[in-house]
Amino acid sequence: MIDIKINDELSINDENFMVIAGPCAVESEDQVIDIAKNLKKIGVNVLRGGAYKPRTCPDSFQGLGEEGLKLLVKAREETGMSIITEVMDTETLPLVEEYSDIIQIGSRNSQNFSLLKAVSKYNKPVLLKRGFGNTINELIGSSKYLSMNGNNKIILVERGIRTFETTTRFTLDVSAVPVLHEKTEYPVIIDPSHPAGVNRYVEPLAMAGAAAGSDGLIIEVHNNPGNALSDSAQQLSIPQFKNLYDKIKMITNMNNKNLV
């Protein structure tokens, strides 16, 4: 597996299991700083948070834009955490690249080849989510667009695919973990929040992903999930996340991985 360095002290590789956590969207300074400080105390070193939000309905909260990016940077300054945020389009790519430590490609943009080509020109870690209608081979094809200019710092994410099943938001394809490990040299992490759709399913899906041999998790966590401006139903509270984190520690120990 490729050893991907996030900063001078943090990397994801054969030996490390990386947990990325934070709110679906950056809503205010108080919100993101409070969440970041609580996550750092638990042991999380990478903070996620959306500044630009791809929403199904245009009436939904669309994010704070550059102001959200600045708030993520402030959280990084106060906690020492690295930050990851999603890029929506080529227009905002330079801003996202400037502020973030890891660039996220969301599921809706997994086959936005113009965007993937543009991101490939930056030498920065990229987290690529599988589109909810994409096969594993299509995900691998998208990763080749990202590496076309020599950047192999790519993290692949299984986040659930759309099937005939409707009792969960998406169907988490745990089998993608060993298949992607076999077919690529990239780390593979699990997003349990989006396939769950409701927070009571997040823990078992996260544990299943970790037990299947994934190299990390990316989880939505909020300090007041009921009042979150986006994805309120699936975000864990701080205590819920702490309980899950302790269980993930046991699984990573069994898999001989360091929790980072």
Contacts in CASP RR format, 6 or more apart in sequence:
PFRMAT RR
TARGET T0000
AUTHOR 0000-0000-0000
METHOD contacts of the structure
MODEL  1
MIDIKINDELSINDENFMVIAGPCAVESEDQVIDIAKNLKKIGVNVLRGG
AYKPRTCPDSFQGLGEEGLKLLVKAREETGMSIITEVMDTETLPLVEEYS
DIIQIGSRNSQNFSLLKAVSKYNKPVLLKRGFGNTINELIGSSKYLSMNG
NNKIILVERGIRTFETTTRFTLDVSAVPVLHEKTEYPVIIDPSHPAGVNR
YVEPLAMAGAAAGSDGLIIEVHNNPGNALSDSAQQLSIPQFKNLYDKIKM
ITNMNNKNLV
1 13 0 8 1.000
1 14 0 8 1.000
1 181 0 8 1.000
1 185 0 8 1.000
1 186 0 8 1.000
1 187 0 8 1.000
1 215 0 8 1.000
2 13 0 8 1.000
2 152 0 8 1.000
2 153 0 8 1.000
2 154 0 8 1.000
2 185 0 8 1.000
2 186 0 8 1.000
2 187 0 8 1.000
3 11 0 8 1.000
3 12 0 8 1.000
3 13 0 8 1.000
3 14 0 8 1.000
4 11 0 8 1.000
4 12 0 8 1.000
4 13 0 8 1.000
4 125 0 8 1.000
4 153 0 8 1.000
4 154 0 8 1.000
4 155 0 8 1.000
4 187 0 8 1.000
5 11 0 8 1.000
5 125 0 8 1.000
5 153 0 8 1.000
6 12 0 8 1.000
6 18 0 8 1.000
6 46 0 8 1.000
6 82 0 8 1.000
6 101 0 8 1.000
6 102 0 8 1.000
6 125 0 8 1.000
7 82 0 8 1.000
7 101 0 8 1.000
10 18 0 8 1.000
10 45 0 8 1.000
10 46 0 8 1.000
10 82 0 8 1.000
10 260 0 8 1.000
11 260 0 8 1.000
12 18 0 8 1.000
12 155 0 8 1.000
12 187 0 8 1.000
12 189 0 8 1.000
12 215 0 8 1.000
12 216 0 8 1.000
12 260 0 8 1.000
13 187 0 8 1.000
13 215 0 8 1.000
15 256 0 8 1.000
15 257 0 8 1.000
15 258 0 8 1.000
16 215 0 8 1.000
16 257 0 8 1.000
16 258 0 8 1.000
16 259 0 8 1.000
16 260 0 8 1.000
17 210 0 8 1.000
17 214 0 8 1.000
17 215 0 8 1.000
17 216 0 8 1.000
17 248 0 8 1.000
17 252 0 8 1.000
17 255 0 8 1.000
17 257 0 8 1.000
17 258 0 8 1.000
17 259 0 8 1.000
17 260 0 8 1.000
18 45 0 8 1.000
18 46 0 8 1.000
18 187 0 8 1.000
18 189 0 8 1.000
18 215 0 8 1.000
18 216 0 8 1.000
18 217 0 8 1.000
18 260 0 8 1.000
19 43 0 8 1.000
19 44 0 8 1.000
19 45 0 8 1.000
19 46 0 8 1.000
19 216 0 8 1.000
19 217 0 8 1.000
19 219 0 8 1.000
19 245 0 8 1.000
19 248 0 8 1.000
19 259 0 8 1.000
19 260 0 8 1.000
20 44 0 8 1.000
20 46 0 8 1.000
20 47 0 8 1.000
20 48 0 8 1.000
20 84 0 8 1.000
20 189 0 8 1.000
20 216 0 8 1.000
20 217 0 8 1.000
20 218 0 8 1.000
20 219 0 8 1.000
21 39 0 8 1.000
21 44 0 8 1.000
21 46 0 8 1.000
21 47 0 8 1.000
21 48 0 8 1.000
21 217 0 8 1.000
21 218 0 8 1.000
21 219 0 8 1.000
21 220 0 8 1.000
21 221 0 8 1.000
21 241 0 8 1.000
22 35 0 8 1.000
22 36 0 8 1.000
22 39 0 8 1.000
22 44 0 8 1.000
22 47 0 8 1.000
22 48 0 8 1.000
22 49 0 8 1.000
22 219 0 8 1.000
22 220 0 8 1.000
22 221 0 8 1.000
22 222 0 8 1.000
23 31 0 8 1.000
23 32 0 8 1.000
23 35 0 8 1.000
23 48 0 8 1.000
23 49 0 8 1.000
23 50 0 8 1.000
23 220 0 8 1.000
23 221 0 8 1.000
23 222 0 8 1.000
23 228 0 8 1.000
23 235 0 8 1.000
24 49 0 8 1.000
24 50 0 8 1.000
24 53 0 8 1.000
24 220 0 8 1.000
24 222 0 8 1.000
24 228 0 8 1.000
24 230 0 8 1.000
24 231 0 8 1.000
24 235 0 8 1.000
25 49 0 8 1.000
25 50 0 8 1.000
25 51 0 8 1.000
25 53 0 8 1.000
25 61 0 8 1.000
25 63 0 8 1.000
25 64 0 8 1.000
25 228 0 8 1.000
25 229 0 8 1.000
25 230 0 8 1.000
25 231 0 8 1.000
26 32 0 8 1.000
26 49 0 8 1.000
26 50 0 8 1.000
26 51 0 8 1.000
26 63 0 8 1.000
26 64 0 8 1.000
26 68 0 8 1.000
26 71 0 8 1.000
26 72 0 8 1.000
27 61 0 8 1.000
27 64 0 8 1.000
27 228 0 8 1.000
27 229 0 8 1.000
28 71 0 8 1.000
29 71 0 8 1.000
29 74 0 8 1.000
31 222 0 8 1.000
31 223 0 8 1.000
31 224 0 8 1.000
32 47 0 8 1.000
32 49 0 8 1.000
32 68 0 8 1.000
32 71 0 8 1.000
32 72 0 8 1.000
32 74 0 8 1.000
32 75 0 8 1.000
33 71 0 8 1.000
33 74 0 8 1.000
33 75 0 8 1.000
33 78 0 8 1.000
34 223 0 8 1.000
35 47 0 8 1.000
35 221 0 8 1.000
35 222 0 8 1.000
35 223 0 8 1.000
35 238 0 8 1.000
36 47 0 8 1.000
36 75 0 8 1.000
36 76 0 8 1.000
36 78 0 8 1.000
36 79 0 8 1.000
36 81 0 8 1.000
37 78 0 8 1.000
37 79 0 8 1.000
38 223 0 8 1.000
38 238 0 8 1.000
39 47 0 8 1.000
39 81 0 8 1.000
39 221 0 8 1.000
39 238 0 8 1.000
39 241 0 8 1.000
40 79 0 8 1.000
40 80 0 8 1.000
40 81 0 8 1.000
42 238 0 8 1.000
42 241 0 8 1.000
42 242 0 8 1.000
42 245 0 8 1.000
43 245 0 8 1.000
44 81 0 8 1.000
44 245 0 8 1.000
45 81 0 8 1.000
45 82 0 8 1.000
45 260 0 8 1.000
46 81 0 8 1.000
46 82 0 8 1.000
46 83 0 8 1.000
46 84 0 8 1.000
46 101 0 8 1.000
46 102 0 8 1.000
47 72 0 8 1.000
47 75 0 8 1.000
47 76 0 8 1.000
47 79 0 8 1.000
47 81 0 8 1.000
47 82 0 8 1.000
47 83 0 8 1.000
47 84 0 8 1.000
48 83 0 8 1.000
48 84 0 8 1.000
48 85 0 8 1.000
48 104 0 8 1.000
48 218 0 8 1.000
48 220 0 8 1.000
49 72 0 8 1.000
49 83 0 8 1.000
49 84 0 8 1.000
49 85 0 8 1.000
49 86 0 8 1.000
50 63 0 8 1.000
50 68 0 8 1.000
50 85 0 8 1.000
50 86 0 8 1.000
51 63 0 8 1.000
51 64 0 8 1.000
51 65 0 8 1.000
51 66 0 8 1.000
51 67 0 8 1.000
51 68 0 8 1.000
51 69 0 8 1.000
51 72 0 8 1.000
51 85 0 8 1.000
51 86 0 8 1.000
51 96 0 8 1.000
52 62 0 8 1.000
52 63 0 8 1.000
52 65 0 8 1.000
52 85 0 8 1.000
52 86 0 8 1.000
52 87 0 8 1.000
52 88 0 8 1.000
52 92 0 8 1.000
52 96 0 8 1.000
53 60 0 8 1.000
53 61 0 8 1.000
53 62 0 8 1.000
53 63 0 8 1.000
53 86 0 8 1.000
53 230 0 8 1.000
54 86 0 8 1.000
54 88 0 8 1.000
54 106 0 8 1.000
54 108 0 8 1.000
54 109 0 8 1.000
55 61 0 8 1.000
55 62 0 8 1.000
55 230 0 8 1.000
60 230 0 8 1.000
61 229 0 8 1.000
61 230 0 8 1.000
63 229 0 8 1.000
64 71 0 8 1.000
65 92 0 8 1.000
66 95 0 8 1.000
69 85 0 8 1.000
69 95 0 8 1.000
69 96 0 8 1.000
69 99 0 8 1.000
69 100 0 8 1.000
70 99 0 8 1.000
72 83 0 8 1.000
72 85 0 8 1.000
72 99 0 8 1.000
72 100 0 8 1.000
73 83 0 8 1.000
73 99 0 8 1.000
75 81 0 8 1.000
75 83 0 8 1.000
76 82 0 8 1.000
76 83 0 8 1.000
76 101 0 8 1.000
82 101 0 8 1.000
82 102 0 8 1.000
83 99 0 8 1.000
83 100 0 8 1.000
83 101 0 8 1.000
83 102 0 8 1.000
84 100 0 8 1.000
84 101 0 8 1.000
84 102 0 8 1.000
84 103 0 8 1.000
84 104 0 8 1.000
84 127 0 8 1.000
84 218 0 8 1.000
85 96 0 8 1.000
85 99 0 8 1.000
85 100 0 8 1.000
85 103 0 8 1.000
85 104 0 8 1.000
86 96 0 8 1.000
86 104 0 8 1.000
86 105 0 8 1.000
86 106 0 8 1.000
87 93 0 8 1.000
87 96 0 8 1.000
87 97 0 8 1.000
87 103 0 8 1.000
87 104 0 8 1.000
87 105 0 8 1.000
87 109 0 8 1.000
87 115 0 8 1.000
87 119 0 8 1.000
88 109 0 8 1.000
89 115 0 8 1.000
90 114 0 8 1.000
90 115 0 8 1.000
90 118 0 8 1.000
93 103 0 8 1.000
93 115 0 8 1.000
93 118 0 8 1.000
93 119 0 8 1.000
96 103 0 8 1.000
97 103 0 8 1.000
97 122 0 8 1.000
97 124 0 8 1.000
100 124 0 8 1.000
101 124 0 8 1.000
101 125 0 8 1.000
102 124 0 8 1.000
102 125 0 8 1.000
102 126 0 8 1.000
102 127 0 8 1.000
102 155 0 8 1.000
103 119 0 8 1.000
103 122 0 8 1.000
103 124 0 8 1.000
103 125 0 8 1.000
103 126 0 8 1.000
103 127 0 8 1.000
104 126 0 8 1.000
104 127 0 8 1.000
104 129 0 8 1.000
105 112 0 8 1.000
105 115 0 8 1.000
105 116 0 8 1.000
105 119 0 8 1.000
105 126 0 8 1.000
105 127 0 8 1.000
105 128 0 8 1.000
105 129 0 8 1.000
105 142 0 8 1.000
105 146 0 8 1.000
106 128 0 8 1.000
106 129 0 8 1.000
106 131 0 8 1.000
107 129 0 8 1.000
107 130 0 8 1.000
107 131 0 8 1.000
107 132 0 8 1.000
107 159 0 8 1.000
107 194 0 8 1.000
108 131 0 8 1.000
109 115 0 8 1.000
109 116 0 8 1.000
110 128 0 8 1.000
110 129 0 8 1.000
110 130 0 8 1.000
110 131 0 8 1.000
110 134 0 8 1.000
110 138 0 8 1.000
110 139 0 8 1.000
110 142 0 8 1.000
111 131 0 8 1.000
111 134 0 8 1.000
111 138 0 8 1.000
111 142 0 8 1.000
113 142 0 8 1.000
113 145 0 8 1.000
116 142 0 8 1.000
116 145 0 8 1.000
116 146 0 8 1.000
117 145 0 8 1.000
117 148 0 8 1.000
119 126 0 8 1.000
119 146 0 8 1.000
120 145 0 8 1.000
120 146 0 8 1.000
120 147 0 8 1.000
120 148 0 8 1.000
120 149 0 8 1.000
120 150 0 8 1.000
120 151 0 8 1.000
121 149 0 8 1.000
122 151 0 8 1.000
123 151 0 8 1.000
123 153 0 8 1.000
124 151 0 8 1.000
124 153 0 8 1.000
125 153 0 8 1.000
125 154 0 8 1.000
125 155 0 8 1.000
126 146 0 8 1.000
126 151 0 8 1.000
126 153 0 8 1.000
126 154 0 8 1.000
126 155 0 8 1.000
127 155 0 8 1.000
127 157 0 8 1.000
127 189 0 8 1.000
127 218 0 8 1.000
128 139 0 8 1.000
128 142 0 8 1.000
128 143 0 8 1.000
128 146 0 8 1.000
128 154 0 8 1.000
128 155 0 8 1.000
128 156 0 8 1.000
128 157 0 8 1.000
129 157 0 8 1.000
129 159 0 8 1.000
129 191 0 8 1.000
130 136 0 8 1.000
130 139 0 8 1.000
130 156 0 8 1.000
130 157 0 8 1.000
130 158 0 8 1.000
130 159 0 8 1.000
130 160 0 8 1.000
130 161 0 8 1.000
130 173 0 8 1.000
130 176 0 8 1.000
131 138 0 8 1.000
131 139 0 8 1.000
131 159 0 8 1.000
131 161 0 8 1.000
132 159 0 8 1.000
132 160 0 8 1.000
132 161 0 8 1.000
132 162 0 8 1.000
132 170 0 8 1.000
133 161 0 8 1.000
133 162 0 8 1.000
134 142 0 8 1.000
134 161 0 8 1.000
136 173 0 8 1.000
136 176 0 8 1.000
136 179 0 8 1.000
136 180 0 8 1.000
136 183 0 8 1.000
139 156 0 8 1.000
139 180 0 8 1.000
140 180 0 8 1.000
140 183 0 8 1.000
140 184 0 8 1.000
143 154 0 8 1.000
143 156 0 8 1.000
143 184 0 8 1.000
143 186 0 8 1.000
146 154 0 8 1.000
147 154 0 8 1.000
152 185 0 8 1.000
152 186 0 8 1.000
154 186 0 8 1.000
155 186 0 8 1.000
155 187 0 8 1.000
155 188 0 8 1.000
155 189 0 8 1.000
155 215 0 8 1.000
156 180 0 8 1.000
156 184 0 8 1.000
156 186 0 8 1.000
156 187 0 8 1.000
156 188 0 8 1.000
156 189 0 8 1.000
157 188 0 8 1.000
157 189 0 8 1.000
157 190 0 8 1.000
157 191 0 8 1.000
157 218 0 8 1.000
158 172 0 8 1.000
158 173 0 8 1.000
158 174 0 8 1.000
158 176 0 8 1.000
158 177 0 8 1.000
158 180 0 8 1.000
158 188 0 8 1.000
158 189 0 8 1.000
158 190 0 8 1.000
158 191 0 8 1.000
158 214 0 8 1.000
159 170 0 8 1.000
159 172 0 8 1.000
159 190 0 8 1.000
159 191 0 8 1.000
159 194 0 8 1.000
159 195 0 8 1.000
160 170 0 8 1.000
160 171 0 8 1.000
160 172 0 8 1.000
160 173 0 8 1.000
160 191 0 8 1.000
160 194 0 8 1.000
160 195 0 8 1.000
161 170 0 8 1.000
161 171 0 8 1.000
161 173 0 8 1.000
162 170 0 8 1.000
162 171 0 8 1.000
163 170 0 8 1.000
163 171 0 8 1.000
165 171 0 8 1.000
168 195 0 8 1.000
168 196 0 8 1.000
168 197 0 8 1.000
168 201 0 8 1.000
169 194 0 8 1.000
169 195 0 8 1.000
169 196 0 8 1.000
169 197 0 8 1.000
169 198 0 8 1.000
169 234 0 8 1.000
170 194 0 8 1.000
170 195 0 8 1.000
170 197 0 8 1.000
171 195 0 8 1.000
172 190 0 8 1.000
172 192 0 8 1.000
172 195 0 8 1.000
172 196 0 8 1.000
172 205 0 8 1.000
172 208 0 8 1.000
172 209 0 8 1.000
174 190 0 8 1.000
174 208 0 8 1.000
174 209 0 8 1.000
174 212 0 8 1.000
175 212 0 8 1.000
176 188 0 8 1.000
177 188 0 8 1.000
177 190 0 8 1.000
177 209 0 8 1.000
177 212 0 8 1.000
177 213 0 8 1.000
177 214 0 8 1.000
178 212 0 8 1.000
178 213 0 8 1.000
180 186 0 8 1.000
180 188 0 8 1.000
181 188 0 8 1.000
181 213 0 8 1.000
187 215 0 8 1.000
187 216 0 8 1.000
188 214 0 8 1.000
188 215 0 8 1.000
189 214 0 8 1.000
189 215 0 8 1.000
189 216 0 8 1.000
189 217 0 8 1.000
189 218 0 8 1.000
190 205 0 8 1.000
190 206 0 8 1.000
190 209 0 8 1.000
190 210 0 8 1.000
190 212 0 8 1.000
190 214 0 8 1.000
190 216 0 8 1.000
190 217 0 8 1.000
190 218 0 8 1.000
191 217 0 8 1.000
191 218 0 8 1.000
191 219 0 8 1.000
192 201 0 8 1.000
192 202 0 8 1.000
192 203 0 8 1.000
192 205 0 8 1.000
192 206 0 8 1.000
192 209 0 8 1.000
192 217 0 8 1.000
192 219 0 8 1.000
193 202 0 8 1.000
193 218 0 8 1.000
193 219 0 8 1.000
193 220 0 8 1.000
193 231 0 8 1.000
193 234 0 8 1.000
193 235 0 8 1.000
193 236 0 8 1.000
194 234 0 8 1.000
195 201 0 8 1.000
195 205 0 8 1.000
196 202 0 8 1.000
196 205 0 8 1.000
196 234 0 8 1.000
197 231 0 8 1.000
197 233 0 8 1.000
197 234 0 8 1.000
198 233 0 8 1.000
198 234 0 8 1.000
199 225 0 8 1.000
199 233 0 8 1.000
199 234 0 8 1.000
199 235 0 8 1.000
199 236 0 8 1.000
199 237 0 8 1.000
199 240 0 8 1.000
202 219 0 8 1.000
202 220 0 8 1.000
202 234 0 8 1.000
202 236 0 8 1.000
202 240 0 8 1.000
202 244 0 8 1.000
203 240 0 8 1.000
203 243 0 8 1.000
203 244 0 8 1.000
203 247 0 8 1.000
206 217 0 8 1.000
206 219 0 8 1.000
206 244 0 8 1.000
206 248 0 8 1.000
207 244 0 8 1.000
207 247 0 8 1.000
207 248 0 8 1.000
207 251 0 8 1.000
209 217 0 8 1.000
210 216 0 8 1.000
210 217 0 8 1.000
210 248 0 8 1.000
210 251 0 8 1.000
210 252 0 8 1.000
210 255 0 8 1.000
211 251 0 8 1.000
211 255 0 8 1.000
213 255 0 8 1.000
215 257 0 8 1.000
217 248 0 8 1.000
219 236 0 8 1.000
219 241 0 8 1.000
219 244 0 8 1.000
220 231 0 8 1.000
220 234 0 8 1.000
220 235 0 8 1.000
220 236 0 8 1.000
221 235 0 8 1.000
221 236 0 8 1.000
221 237 0 8 1.000
221 238 0 8 1.000
221 241 0 8 1.000
222 228 0 8 1.000
222 232 0 8 1.000
222 235 0 8 1.000
222 236 0 8 1.000
222 237 0 8 1.000
223 237 0 8 1.000
223 238 0 8 1.000
224 237 0 8 1.000
225 232 0 8 1.000
225 233 0 8 1.000
225 235 0 8 1.000
225 236 0 8 1.000
225 237 0 8 1.000
226 232 0 8 1.000
226 235 0 8 1.000
228 235 0 8 1.000
236 244 0 8 1.000
248 259 0 8 1.000
249 259 0 8 1.000
252 258 0 8 1.000
252 259 0 8 1.000
END
